[in-house]
Amino acid sequence: MKDSLVKALAFFLSVMLVLALLPSAFAAFAEQPGDYTGGSIDPATGEPIDPQPHTHTGGTATCHTKAVCEVCGEDYGDYDSANHDGIEQAWSSDKDGHWHLCTGCQLKVGEQAHTLGWCIKTPATEDTDGLKAEYCTVCGYETGKTEVIPATGPVTIGDVNGDKLINNQDLTMLFQSVSGMNVTANEKASDVNGDKTVNNQDIARLFRYLTGWVNSLN
């Protein structure tokens, strides 16, 4: 009888001890880093400082990175295909068009067709043909198409466009040439005042000649 009473008391005490330890055991289990659902993490211990569940917030997604939660530091959400970073300033191009390359997602940004024009590769002289090439005036892509610029033959001072006449069309082309526009002005004919330099003084001299202020271009 005494042995039975001792065993019963021992069992009762064992049950009470287990019940007393259960809350702390569950708490320790709940605080394991692998089960953490939000809050700040102590970098030294890896334990949660504020183990409260939360909705991810803050940060900015790009075309190749997700937003970073400002609370827990985790990536979340989707990529933003419209928010490109690392866009190259230089144009990339092929025969169909040009674009800026996004180094993050490799997408062609701002793709558009070429705007074609001509550039002088070799100016024509009195006795030597020149050469011009077709290219894109936006990105500089050359199509490979070229054309010969016929030798000018004897040059008439003031005949800037080489049509064997001296008129307002020459004045317009001379102005465009001095302004830096890409025109095929004959350099020798453009040196109206003969000082070996083509500038505003030549424009003024040709203007005075065409309006009758002076009788010759020499």
Backbone hydrogen bonds, N-H to C=O, Kabsch-Sander energy under -0.5 kcal/mol:
donor,donor_aa,acceptor,acceptor_aa,energy
5,L,1,M,-1.9
6,V,2,K,-2.0
7,K,3,D,-2.4
8,A,4,S,-2.3
9,L,5,L,-2.2
10,A,6,V,-2.4
11,F,7,K,-2.3
12,F,8,A,-2.2
13,L,9,L,-2.4
14,S,10,A,-2.0
15,V,11,F,-2.3
16,M,12,F,-2.3
17,L,13,L,-2.1
18,V,14,S,-2.3
19,L,15,V,-2.4
20,A,16,M,-2.0
21,L,17,L,-1.7
22,L,18,V,-1.3
25,A,21,L,-1.8
26,F,22,L,-2.6
27,A,23,P,-2.2
28,A,24,S,-2.3
29,F,25,A,-2.0
30,A,26,F,-2.3
31,E,27,A,-1.2
32,Q,29,F,-1.4
35,D,32,Q,-1.9
36,Y,33,P,-1.3
42,D,47,E,-2.9
46,G,42,D,-3.4
49,I,40,S,-3.5
50,D,40,S,-1.0
52,Q,50,D,-2.8
54,H,37,T,-0.7
56,H,54,H,-0.5
62,T,65,T,-2.9
63,C,83,N,-2.0
67,A,76,Y,-0.9
69,C,67,A,-0.5
69,C,74,E,-3.1
70,E,57,T,-2.8
73,G,69,C,-1.8
76,Y,67,A,-2.2
80,D,62,T,-2.4
81,S,79,Y,-0.8
83,N,80,D,-1.5
84,H,82,A,-1.0
88,E,101,L,-2.8
92,S,99,W,-3.3
94,D,97,G,-2.3
98,H,112,Q,-2.4
99,W,92,S,-2.4
100,H,109,V,-2.8
102,C,107,L,-2.3
103,T,86,G,-2.0
103,T,101,L,-0.7
104,G,85,D,-0.7
106,Q,102,C,-2.1
109,V,100,H,-3.2
109,V,107,L,-0.7
112,Q,98,H,-2.2
116,L,114,H,-0.6
117,G,135,Y,-2.6
119,C,133,A,-2.4
121,K,119,C,-0.6
121,K,131,L,-2.2
122,T,131,L,-2.4
125,T,128,T,-2.7
130,G,149,I,-3.4
131,L,122,T,-2.6
132,K,147,E,-2.7
133,A,119,C,-2.7
134,E,145,K,-3.0
135,Y,117,G,-2.3
136,C,141,Y,-2.6
137,T,115,T,-3.0
137,T,135,Y,-0.5
140,G,136,C,-1.8
143,T,134,E,-1.6
144,G,134,E,-0.6
147,E,132,K,-2.5
149,I,130,G,-2.2
152,T,125,T,-2.6
153,G,125,T,-0.6
153,G,126,E,-1.6
157,I,155,V,-0.6
158,G,189,A,-2.2
159,D,156,T,-2.4
160,V,158,G,-2.1
162,G,159,D,-1.0
167,N,165,L,-0.5
170,D,167,N,-0.9
171,L,167,N,-1.4
172,T,168,N,-2.5
173,M,169,Q,-2.2
174,L,170,D,-2.5
175,F,171,L,-2.2
176,Q,172,T,-2.3
177,S,173,M,-2.6
178,V,174,L,-2.5
179,S,175,F,-1.8
180,G,177,S,-1.3
181,M,176,Q,-2.6
183,V,181,M,-1.6
185,A,183,V,-1.1
186,N,160,V,-2.6
187,E,185,A,-0.6
190,S,186,N,-1.6
191,D,187,E,-0.9
191,D,188,K,-0.7
192,V,190,S,-2.5
194,G,191,D,-1.0
199,N,197,T,-0.7
202,D,199,N,-1.1
203,I,199,N,-1.3
204,A,200,N,-2.5
205,R,201,Q,-2.1
206,L,202,D,-2.5
207,F,203,I,-2.4
208,R,204,A,-2.3
209,Y,205,R,-1.9
210,L,206,L,-2.5
211,T,207,F,-1.8
212,G,209,Y,-1.0
213,W,208,R,-2.5
214,V,208,R,-1.2
